Each structure stands twice: as C-alpha cells, then as structure tokens.
Amino acid sequence: MQLHLLKFLFFGRATPEDAPVAVHRRNGIAISFLEGAWAQVWITLTAGKFLVDLIRHLGGGDLEIALISAVPFLFGPAQLLGAYLCTHFGSRKKVILVSAFINRQIWWLAVPLILLPLDSSVRFGLFFLMYLVSQFAGQITNNTWLSWTADLLPTQLRGRIIGARNALILGIATLADFGASAVRDGFGEAGRTAALALIFGVAAFAALVSVNLFRRQWEPPLASRELPPLRKILGACWRNADVKRLQTAVLLWSFAVGVGGPFFTPFMMDDLELSFIMILWYTLIVSGLSMLMNAFFWGHIVDKAGTLPVLLGNGLVIGCLPLLYLFITPEDLSLYWFDAVVTGIAWSGFNVALFNLPLQVVPLRDRAYYLAITSMVGGIGMGAGNVLGGFVANAIGGSTLDLFGYAWNNYQVMFILTTVLRYGALLLFLRVPDRRNRGMFVFMQELGEGVQRLVTAPRSLLLLGTRSPKRRRRRAAG
C-alpha cells in the first residue's frame, strides 16, 4: 500500500489509451494537483527571501537583487512565443515538456555554484546566465500551462477545482517555507553554505518530480491551430483610446511598484534583523487575509460599487504603505505587523479590481490577446522599475538622505520614491472608463456595511455571493 502511494505521489497514475475521455480527464485533474504541489515546493524555495539569500551568498548586492527581480517581468513577451509554439506544434505537452524541463531542472546548477570556491563575480555571472535561461523557458511554460489547464477543467467545475488546488498549493507553500526557514535559521551564518545547498537541492528534486508528472498528464485536443493576427491586435491597442489609457496606467503603476519592490525583503533581513521564520509569519498573514478577502469580501464590493472605485480606494492605501518602513525598528515591530494586515486586505482588493478592469475596457473580439498584451505591458513596467530602482539604490549605497530631520538609508529612499510614483500613477486610472462605476460614495457605503457585517455577523459574509430564495423564485417564475 505504501509503495503504491509513493508511486502515485511521484509518478501519478497512468490510464489506458483507450479509456473514456471522462476517465482521462479525472486522472489529468488528479495529476494536476500533484504537479502543482511539487512545483510549489520548487517555486517557494527558489524565490523570495531564499533567492535574496542565495544572491548575496554568490556575491551579489542591491543592484543584482533588483536585476534578478526584473528578469521574469522583462521576459513576459516570451508568453506570446509559447502561444505560437503550441499552435505550431498542435500540442501543449510537446512544448511544456521541453520548456518546463529547462525552466526547472537548470536549478541543479545552483548547488555546485553554492559549494564551489569560485570568484564571486564568476559565481554570480554563471548564476545570472542560468536564471535568464530558466525564466525565459518559464514564461513559455506559464502560457502553455494556462492553455492546457483551461481545456482540462470542466467549465461548470472550474472554479471549485481551481479553488481546491489553490488551497492545497497554499498549504504546501507554507510547509515548504516553514521547513526551509527552520533549516536556514538552524544552520545559522556559519552553516549558510550547507543550508543553501540543501534548500536548492530539494527545490531541484521537487522540480524534477513536477516535470515527470507532466509526462503522465492527459492533454485535451487543442481547439484551434489558427495563428493570431498579432500585428493587427498591437495596432488596435494603440488606436483604441480606452485600451491605450488602460495600458498606460498599468505600465506606470507597475513601474512605480517595481521601483521599491525588490528592497522590502533585504530591509527586513538587514535593517530589521528578522529571522526567516519571522518573515514567514508576515507572509502567512498577508496570504491568509488575501484569501479570505478575495473569497468573501472584495468580489461583492466590486459588484455593488464598480471596479474603479475599489481600485482607487485600495490604491490610496497601498500608496502610503512603503512609508511605514521609515519608522519600523528592530525594537518595535508593531508597524511591521500592521503593514502585514493592511497589505493582505488592501492589495487583495486592488488585485481583484485590476483583474476585472481590463474586462470592462478591452473589446470582446480577440479578448484573450488584448488581455495578454495588457499583462505583458504591466510586466515590462515592473521589470523596468526594478532595474531603475536597483541602479538608484546601488548609487546611493551606504550613504544616507537627510529629510524631515531624519537620515534615511538607500532602501528607505526607494520606499519614499515608490510612494511618490504610486500616487502619480494612480491618477492615470481616473481616465480609464468603467461602465459599472457607481462612485466613491457608494464604495465607501458598501465598504462600511461590509466591515460592519465582518465585525457583528462574520457568518453573513459567506452568503454575499448567493441570491435569496425569494429572488431565485422570481427568476424561476420569469
């Protein structure tokens, strides 16, 4: 029994070629859960604070951290190449087996780079090249996986299956983060090399299992092999005033966020002297609140007040959050925990609105490609912001900026700069049309009612997305 369970966890369950489509689909969904779990271990251990720690171990500084942060966003256009390759070969599995293998298995090279006593410039240079190859292949993988999953999951069950899969992945991410954080803190600075080699070795092994599971997963037939008229759509994006306003706002907002984004984790590690476990608790608060607010709160507010008021209301809060890090000290972390709570609440609302706003703006025809280009524009803006932030933070270096009677270090200067840019970019969203916009007054009213329900009758939040029996009866009678 234990042997069969291990074989299933590592290899999935094969189905006969002549099995009914329903059997292939069920098995494919089960394997997608397994693949997602193993992939999430790899993602967790090769990102965030572990990636920052590795960059520093290899000899990188603030500029290198920013450049590494920018790479996935700047390679966003490779998703269009992924769509082309799937259409050209007529199979997503053929594409993803190659791209995912390169994207995930190249991380085995990180282990010798950690252990070998090479010159720091050589070690980081080799790692940066490895990371570039991994992220380019990863963008192809991401696009291919989304197309594959969209056809694999039944439409009527898609939301529930994705919700269950996301819940599993969140649990796996928490366990992986906790385990790796405990290892890193337990080994201490003296055992940093051994801890990093162990963490990234486990990550590469988990990635190997995830790639193998793709081999066993059933792929539904590709619906269409028609190549998209990409040049025509790019031209239409430029000519459509509403789409251009949306993409300009997304570009500059992403740029503003990217300027300060790479430096929060280094600030936590260096200036606040937080352990890996303490940073994990921050992440858990943010992700837990985001999940609850997305599921039971913000969707209802968007439906009632419109998309733009929710985006602007949360954006006003998000804009000033980096300023909290001007006043947090290792001796008093109260604002650090406050930031975790507000970040989980406000960013979840902003992201829900930002996901919905393009649906109000882009044309129905070729919508998927308009959305892909909008996402790509945002990624380019984020990557450009990361790069600029890295150069500015590196130029400031160990010096400080005297402002308002305080001396701010280079990280805190970037937090001030990203705040100013965020509020400037937020103004551009005012020019984006939202057909369902009912104004900030209605938003504040619905927000107040939602908070009141949250405090006085939290169970009622579970019913926000349902219709009353009376309304259901009226609809049935009509």
C-alpha positions, -999 to +999 in steps of 0.1 A: +000+000+000+028+024+010+047+016-023+016+023-044+011+056-026+047+066-032+045+057-069+013+078-072+029+108-055+060+107-077+046+094-110+009+098-109-015+071-122-014+060-159-047+053-177-051+031-208-050+049-241-085+036-249-100+048-217-131+071-219-124+108-220-141+113-186-115+089-171-086+106-188-099+140-176-103+128-139-068+114-139-055+145-155-070+167-129-056+145-101-021+147-116-025+185-120-029+186-082+002+166-077+022+186-102+011+218-086+021+206-052+057+196-063+060+227-084+050+249-055+078+235-034+103+244-061+087+279-065+088+286-028+124+275-023+138+294-053+121+328-047+116+355-020+140+355+009+158+323-002+166+338-035+178+370-019+200+350+005+214+330-025+222+361-045+241+376-015+260+343-009+271+343-046+284+379-042+255+400-054+243+433-039+214+456-042+218+461-080+220+423-086+189+417-064+170+443-085+181+428-118+172+393-108+138+406-097+133+423-131+140+393-152+107+374-150+088+406-158+110+417-187+107+382-203+069+385-203+068+387-242+080+351-243+045+341-234+035+351-269+062+327-282+047+300-260+013+305-276+028+304-311+048+272-304+016+255-291-003+265-322+026+255-345+031+220-330-006+214-322+003+201-287+009+218-254+025+187-239+053+187-265+061+223-257+058+221-219+079+190-215+109+209-231+102+243-216+094+231-181+125+208-181+148+237-190+129+261-166+131+238-136+159+214-140+186+240-147+183+248-110+205+218-102+234+240-114+228+263-084+240+236-060+277+235-073+277+272-076+269+274-039+295+249-029+324+256-053+350+282-041+348+304-072+354+341-075+322+360-066+319+377-099+322+344-118+297+327-095+271+354-098+277+357-136+271+320-141+240+321-118+226+351-137+230+333-170+213+303-155+185+324-142+180+341-176+176+308-193+153+295-166+129+325-166+127+327-204+117+290-206+094+296-176+073+323-194+067+297-222+058+272-196+033+295-179+014+303-211+013+267-221+001+255-187-027+281-186-040+270-221-037+233-211-055+238-178-083+258-193-092+229-216-086+202-189-110+215-163-148+213-170-163+247-173-190+240-147-165+228-121-135+251-130-139+275-101-142+248-074-113+228-088-090+258-090-101+269-055-093+234-041-060+233-060-050+268-048-059+258-012-036+228-015-008+249-030-011+275-003-007+247+024+023+232+005+039+266+002+035+272+039+050+239+048+079+243+024+086+278+036+085+268+072+108+238+067+133+257+047+132+287+071+138+264+101+168+248+082+183+282+074+178+297+109+190+264+125+222+263+104+230+300+111+255+321+093+283+295+099+263+268+081+249+291+054+266+273+025+253+238+036+218+252+043+215+268+009+229+237-009+203+216+009+174+240+002+181+244-035+189+207-039+155+199-025+139+225-048+156+210-079+144+175-069+108+187-064+110+203-098+122+170-113+091+153-100+068+180-113+083+177-148+079+140-147+042+144-138+036+164-169+045+133-189+016+113-173-009+141-176-037+138-202-039+167-227-072+175-243-070+182-281-061+217-290-092+236-301-077+257-328-044+260-348-052+294-362-023+318-358-033+351-341-030+383-362-006+398-336+004+428-356-032+438-361-040+435-324-010+455-314-021+482-338-056+481-325-043+485-289-026+517-299-056+531-319-082+523-292-081+553-268-096+534-239-073+504-242-043+528-246-053+547-214-057+514-195-023+500-207-006+533-199-020+533-164-010+497-159+025+503-173+032+533-150+016+518-119+037+486-123+068+507-129+061+527-097+056+495-076+087+479-092+110+508-081+108+498-045+096+462-048+130+443-046+141+460-014+115+451+012+129+416+019+166+429+022+153+456+045+136+430+067+167+408+068+193+436+073+178+466+090+150+449+110+172+418+117+143+394+112+148+357+111+135+336+082+107+323+104+096+359+113+094+368+076+074+337+071+048+349+097+044+381+077+038+361+045+012+339+062-007+369+075-007+385+040-017+354+021-043+343+047-061+376+047-058+379+009-075+345+005-103+354+029-109+389+015-109+376-021-133+348-013-159+366+008-155+404+006-140+423-024-159+405-051-192+417-035-179+453-032-168+453-069-202+440-080-220+467-060-198+498-064-179+491-096-144+482-104-127+516-105-138+528-070-124+496-055-091+500-073-087+537-064-098+532-028-073+505-022-047+522-043-048+552-019-040+529+010-013+509-009+004+541-020+015+550+015+024+516+029+061+518+020+063+549+043+057+526+073+092+512+067+107+546+075+097+541+112+099+504+119+128+494+141+141+460+153+130+471+188+094+480+178+078+458+151+042+469+157+041+488+123+056+457+106+026+436+117+002+464+109+016+465+074+011+427+070-026+431+079-032+462+057-012+447+028-033+415+029-066+435+029-058+463+005-036+445-021-062+418-024-089+443-032-066+462-056-057+430-074-093+419-078-102+453-093-071+453-116-081+418-128-116+430-136-109+464-150-095+452-184-126+431-189-146+464-188-123+480-214-109+456-240-131+445-270-148+412-269-132+401-302-097+387-296-101+395-259-076+369-248-048+386-269-057+421-256-055+407-220-022+390-227-007+422-241-020+442-212-004+417-188+028+419-208+028+457-206+025+455-169+053+431-166+076+453-187+068+482-164+075+462-133+108+450-147+119+485-158+110+498-123+131+470-107+161+479-129+159+517-122+154+510-085+184+488-085+207+514-101+194+542-078+198+521-046+232+510-057+243+545-065+232+557-030+250+528-015+260+533+022+252+570+022+220+584+038+195+611+028+187+638+054+150+646+051+125+660+076+151+657+104+158+620+098+186+602+080+172+576+056+193+548+041+192+537+004+163+512+010+142+539+027+149+564-001+135+539-025+104+535-003+099+573-004+104+573-042+080+544-049+053+561-028+055+593-048+054+574-081+025+552-070+003+582-063+013+598-096+004+566-115-028+562-096-041+594-111-039+579-146-066+553-137-091+581-134-091+583-172-099+546-177-136+540-183-156+517-161-192+511-172-203+499-138-187+527-118-212+539-092-187+563-075-166+565-044-196+574-022-212+540-030-179+523-025-174+538+010-210+529+018-206+493+007-172+491+024-187+503+057-216+478+055-191+451+047-169+459+077-200+461+099-210+426+088-175+414+093-175+427+129-211+419+140-220+389+119-190+373+102-210+343+090-231+365+068-201+371+046-205+335+034-238+345+018-227+376-001-224+357-034-257+339-031-292+350-041-320+350-016-347+323-020-372+350-030-350+363-058-344+327-070-382+321-071-388+354-090-361+345-116-375+310-120-410+323-124-398+349-150 
